[in-house]
Amino acid sequence: MLTLLYITLFTGFIPLAVLVLLKGKTRKNTPAKPFIYLTAAASFYELVFTIILKIDVRAWWTAYDILAFLIIFYYFYKLNVPKYRIIFYVFMALFALVTVPAVFTSAKSLNAFFHVQAIFSGIITLFVMVMTIQWFRDVFKKMEVPNLWDMPDFYYVTGLFIYYSVTFFLFLLSDVIQSEGSQTFLDYWLLNIVAALVLRILLTAGVWKSIRI
């Protein structure tokens, strides 16, 4: 599993590397750029501060969840310019309501931390699912693009949908997984690593597809 973890962390740098190296060839108005930068920053932090320096990850993960929601919110807002305002307002208000108490609760214990992660993951997952459905509905309604495989946003949206769908159930069942012992926890945590790897591969594919021919 350690080898897969390192592979996943290093693949977090690939989307940004492709974006930087092919800067002149990629489309400038790509709303996924902030998430690509966040993914690279997450890989760097986890590699240096979590694995090498062994710093507690709870503060980082809480900060990451807040940043991830805001950036994903921005991505879908730009993608749907701004067609579904009421949905954005509802989710932003909901996230704002839980953020402040969640920040202070997550540091109390490992169980509290996983509960906070489940709440954050639940809100983000629901938001991603709703906006993914709306995006696909709009794409098929317009029928402007003959092939989804040629659309960079198809890879971004699909990657987010897969990742948060998997990790939501992981954090939702965290109490049960913990009670089964450390080996069971590691076995389930492998799903998180695989989901992150799939997301990063799809981000790279999206950046590659954004190259202007």
LOMINU-127186 format. One record per atom (N, C-alpha, C, O, CB): y, z, x. Coordinates in steps of 0.1 Angstrom, whole numbers, plus 5000, padded with zeros to 4 digits. Glycine has a CB too. Layout:
N
YZX/...
***
This chain:
213
498850005008/500050005000/501350005009/502349945005/500050124991/501250065020/502350075029/502849935034/504049905035/502050165042/501849855037/502149715041/502849635030/503849565032/500849635045/502449655017/503049595006/504449645004/505349575000/502249614993/504649775006/505949835005/506949775015/508049735011/505849985007/506549755028/507349695038/507649545034/508849505036/506749705052/506649475029/506949335025/507949335014/508849245014/505549275021/507849425004/508749424993/510149454998/511149394993/508349534983/510249555007/511649595012/512249475019/513449445017/511549715021/511549405028/512049295035/512349175026/513349105029/511149255046/511649155016/511949045007/513249074999/513848984993/510849024997/513649194999/514949234993/516149175000/517249154994/515149374992/515949135013/517049075021/517048925019/518048855022/516849115035/515948865015/515848715014/516848655005/517448555009/514448675011/516948694992/517948634983/519348624989/520048524988/517948704970/519748744995/521148745001/521248655013/522248585015/521548885005/520148645022/520148565033/520248415029/520948345035/518848585041/519448375019/519548235014/520948215009/521548105011/518548215003/521548305002/522848294996/523948275007/524848185005/523148414987/523848355017/524748345028/524648215037/525548145040/524648465037/523348185040/523048075049/523447935042/523747845048/521648075053/523247935029/523547815021/524747825012/524847775001/522347775012/525747905018/526947935010/527647815005/528147814994/527848015019/527747715013/528547595009/527747504999/528347414993/528847515021/526447534998/525647444989/525347504976/524947434966/524347404996/525447634974/525147704962/526347704953/527547694957/524647844964/526147724940/527247724930/527947854932/527447964933/526647714916/529347844931/530147954933/530148054922/530348174923/531547914936/530048004909/530148084898/528848144893/528348114882/530848004886/528148214902/526848274899/527048414896/527248494906/525848244911/526948464884/527148604880/526048694886/526148814885/527248614865/524948634891/523848724897/524148774911/523448854916/522548644897/525248724917/525548764931/525648914933/525048964942/526848704935/526348984924/526349134926/525049204927/524749294934/527249204916/524149154918/522749214918/521949174931/521249254936/521949164906/522249054936/521649014948/522049104960/521249144968/521948864951/523349134960/523949224970/523349364969/523049434978/525449224969/523249414956/522649544954/521249554958/520849654963/522749574939/520449444956/519049444960/518949454975/518049534980/518449314955/519749384982/519749394997/520149535002/519549595011/520649285003/521149594995/521649724998/520549834996/520349925003/522949764990/519849814985/518749904981/517649894992/517049994995/518149864967/517249774996/516249755006/516649825019/515849895026/515949605009/517949815023/518449875035/518350025034/517950095044/519849825038/518850085023/518850225021/517450285021/517150385028/519550265008/516550225014/515150275013/514450265026/513650345030/514450195002/514750155034/514050135047/514550245057/513750305064/514349995052/515850255058/516550345068/516450495064/515950575071/517950305071/517050515052/517250655048/516050725042/515850845043/518450665038/515250645034/514050705028/512850705037/512250815038/513750625015/512550595043/511350585051/511550645065/510650725070/510850445052/512550605072/512750645086/513350785086/512850875093/513750545093/514450815079/515150945080/514551045070/514851165071/516550925077/513750995060/513051075050/514051165042/513751285040/512051165057/515151105038/516051175029/515651165015/515051065010/517551115031/515851275007/515451284993/516051164986/517251134987/515951414987/515151104978/515650974971/516251004957/516850904952/514450884969/516251124952/516751144939/518151104937/518551044927/516551284935/519051144946/520451114944/520650964945/521450904938/521351184955/519950894954/520050754956/519650674943/520250584939/519350704968/518450714938/517950644927/518850664914/518950574906/516550704923/519450784913/520350804902/521550714903/522050654894/520750954901/522150704916/523250624918/522850474916/523650394911/523750644932/521650434921/521150304919/521050264905/521450154901/519850284926/520550354896/520350314882/521750294876/521850204867/519650434875/522750374879/524050354874/524650224878/525250144870/525050474878/524550194891/525050064896/524349944890/524949844887/524950064912/523049964889/522149854884/522549824870/522649704866/520649884885/522749924862/523149894848/524449824847/524649724840/523250024840/525449874855/526849814854/526749664859/527449584853/527749894863/525949644869/525849504874/525149414865/525449294863/525249504888/524049464859/523249384849/524049364837/524049254831/521949454846/524849464833/525749444822/526749334825/527049244816/526549584819/527349334837/528249224841/527649094840/528148994836/528849254855/526349084846/525648964846/525448904832/525748784830/524248984853/524948974823/524648924810/525948904802/526048814794/523849024802/527048984805/528348954799/528848824803/529348744794/529349074802/528748784815/529248654820/528348544815/528848434813/529248654836/527048574814/526148474810/526348434795/526148324791/524648524812/526748534787/526848504773/528348504768/528648514756/526148614765/529248494777/530648484776/531348484763/531348394755/531148374783/531948604760/531148724757/530748714742/531448764733/532048854760/529648654740/529248614726/528848734718/529048734706/528148514727/528148824724/527548934717/528349064720/527749164725/526048954719/529549074717/530449184721/529949324716/529849424723/531849164717/529449324703/529049444697/527849504704/527749624706/528749424682/526949414709/525749464716/526249534730/525749634733/524749354719/527149464736/527649514749/528349654747/528149744755/528649414756/529149664737/529849784734/528949904731/529150014736/530849764722/527849874723/526949974719/526150034732/526050154733/525949924709/525749934740/524949984752/525850044762/525350144769/524249864758/527050004764/527950064773/528250204769/528350304777/529249984775/528450224756/528750364750/527550454752/527750564756/529250354736/526350404749/525150474750/524950524765/524550634767/523950394745/525050434774/524850464788/525850564793/525550654801/524950334796/527150544789/528150644793/527850784788/528150884795/529550594788/527350794776/527050924770/525950994778/525951124779/526550904755/524950924783/523850994790/524051004805/523351084811/522550914787/525050934810/525150934825/525651064830/525051114840/526150824829/526651124825/527251254830/526151364830/525951424840/528451294822/525551394818/524551504818/523351464827/522751554833/524151534804/523051344828/521851294835/522051324850/521151364857/521551154833/523251294855/523551314869/523351464874/522851484884/525051274873/523751554865/523651694869/522251754866/521851844873/524651774860/521451684857/520151734854/519151684864/518151754867/519751684840/519251564870/518251504878/517951584891/516851574896/518751364882/518951654896/518751734908/518051864907/517651924916/520151754914/517751904894/517152034892/515752044896/515352144903/517352074877/514951944893/513551944896/513051804896/513651714891/512752034886/511751794901/511151654901/510851604887/511051494884/509851654909/510451704878/510251664864/511451614857/511551524850/509551784857/512551694860/513851654854/514351524859/514851444851/514951764857/514051494872/514451364878/513751254871/514351154868/514151374893/512451264869/511651164862/512051144848/512051034842/510151194863/512451254841/512951244827/514251164827/514451074818/513151384821/515151184836/516351114837/516050964840/516750874834/517251174848/515150944849/514750804852/514250734840/514450614838/513750804864/513450804832/512850744820/514050704810/513950604803/511850844813/515050794809/516150764800/516950644805/517250554797/517050884799/517250644818/518050534823/517250404822/517750304818/518350554838/515950414826/515050294825/514950244811/514950124808/513750324831/514850334801/514750294787/515950224782/515850124775/514550424779/517150274786/518350204781/518550064788/518849964781/519650294785/518250064801/518449934808/517349834803/517649714801/518249954823/516149884801/515049794796/515349734783/515249614780/513749874796/515849824774/516149774760/517249674761/517249574754/516549894751/518249704769/519449614770/518949474776/519349374771/520449674780/518149484786/517649354793/516749274782/516849154782/516749384805/515949344775/515049284765/515949214754/515649094751/514149374758/516949284749/517749224738/518549104744/518549004737/518749334733/519149114755/519949004761/519048894765/519448774765/520749054772/517848924770/516848814773/516548724761/516448604762/515548874780/516248794750/515848724738/517048644733/516848524729/515548824726/518248694734/519448624730/519648504739/520048394734/520748714730/519448524752/519648414761/518648294759/519048184758/519548464776/517448324757/516448224754/516748154741/516548034740/515048284754/517148234731/517448174718/518548074719/518547964713/517748284708/519648114727/520748024729/520347894736/520847784733/521848094736/519547914747/519147794755/518347694746/518647574747/518247844767/517447744738/516647654730/517347604718/517147494713/515347724725/518447674714/519247624703/520147514708/520347414700/520147744697/520647524720/521547414725/520747294730/521147184728/522347474736/519547324736/518647214741/519447124751/519247004751/518147134729/520347194759/521047114768/520347094781/520547004789/522447184771/519347184784/518647174797/517247134794/516547204787/518647314804/516747024799/515446974796/514247054802/513147054798/515346834801/514547134813/513547204820/514047334825/514947344833/513047114832/513447444820/513847584823/513647604838/514347684844/513047684815/512647544844/512347564859/513547514867/513647554879/511147484863/514447434862/515647394870/516847484868/517847464874/515947254866/516647584860/517847674857/517747804866/516747874865/517847714842/518747824874/518647954882/518648074874/517848174877/519947964891/519348074863/519348194854/518048224848/517748344844/520348184843/517148124846/515848144841/515048244850/514348334845/515048014840/515248224863/514548314873/515148454873/514348554874/514548244887/516448464873/517148594872/516748674860/516348784861/518648574873/516848604848/516548674836/515048714835/514748834831/516848584824/514148624839/512748654839/512348774848/511548854845/511948534842/512948764860/512748874870/513149014865/512449104867/513448844883/514349024859/514849144854/513949194842/513649314841/516249134849/513549104834/512649134822/511349194827/510949294822/512449014813/510749124836/509449174841/509549314848/508749404846/508849074851/510549324857/510649444865/510949564856/510249674857/511849434875/511849554846/512249674838/511149704828/511049814823/513549654832/510449594823/509349624814/508249704820/507649794814/508749484809/507949674833/506949754840/507349894843/506649984841/506549674853/508549904849/509050034854/509350134843/509250254844/510250014863/509650074831/509950164820/508750244816/508850364814/510450084808/507650184815/506350254811/505950344822/505350444820/505250154808/506250304835/505950394846/506650524845/506050634847/506250324859/507950524843/508750644842/508450714829/508550844829/510250614843/508150644818/507850704805/506650794806/506550894800/507650604795/505650754814/504350824816/504350904829/503250954833/503250724816/505550934834/505551004847/504951144847/504251184856/507051014852/505151214836/504551354834/503051344834/502351424841/505051424821/502551254827/501051234826/500551194840/499451244844/500651134816/501151104846/500751054860/500751164870/499851174878/501650934864/501851244870/501951354879/500851464877/500251514887/503251424878/500451484865/499451584862/498051544866/497151634868/499451614847/497851414868/496551364873/496351374888/495251354893/496451224868/497451414895/497251424910/498051314918/498451214912/495851424913/498151344931/498951254939/498351114941/499051014941/499151324953/497051114941/496350974943/496650894931/496850774932/494850994946/496550944919/496750874907/498250824906/498550714902/496450954894/499150924911/500550884911/500850764920/501550674917/501351004916/500150764932/500350654941/499750524936/500350414938/499650684955/498650534929/498050414923/498950354912/499150234912/496750454916/499650444904/500550384894/501850334901/502450244896/500850494884/502250404912/503450364919/503350224925/504350164928/503850474929/502150184927/501850054932/502449944923/502849844927/500350034935/502349984910/502949884899/504449864901/504949754900/502649944885/505149974905/506549964907/506849874919/507749794919/507150104910/506049884930/506249804942/505949664939/506749574943/505349854953/504849634931/504549494928/505649434919/506049314921/503149484921/506149514909/507149464900/508449434908/509149334905/507449574889/508749514918/509949494926/509849374935/510749294937/510249614935/508549344940/508349224948/508449104939/509049004944/506849234953/507949104927/508048994918/509548964915/509948844915/507349014905/510349064912/511749054910/512448984921/513248894919/512349184906/512149024933/512848974945/512448834948/513248754953/512549064957/511148804946/510748664947/511448574937/511848464941/509248654945/511548614925/512248534915/513748524918/514348424914/512048594901/514348634923/515748624927/515948514938/516948444937/516248764933/515048514948/515148414958/514948274952/515648184956/513948434969/514048254943/513848124936/515048084928/515447974928/512648134927/515748184922/516948154915/518048104924/518848014921/517448274907/518248174935/519248134945/518947994950/519847914951/519348234957/517647964953/517247834958/517547724948/518047614951/515747834962/517347764935/517547664924/519047644922/519447544915/516947714912/519847734927/521347714925/521947624935/523147604934/522047854925/521147574944/521647484954/522147354947/521347294939/520647454965/523347304950/523847184944/523247064951/523347044963/525347184945/522646984943/522046854948/523046754950/522746634954/520846804939/
***
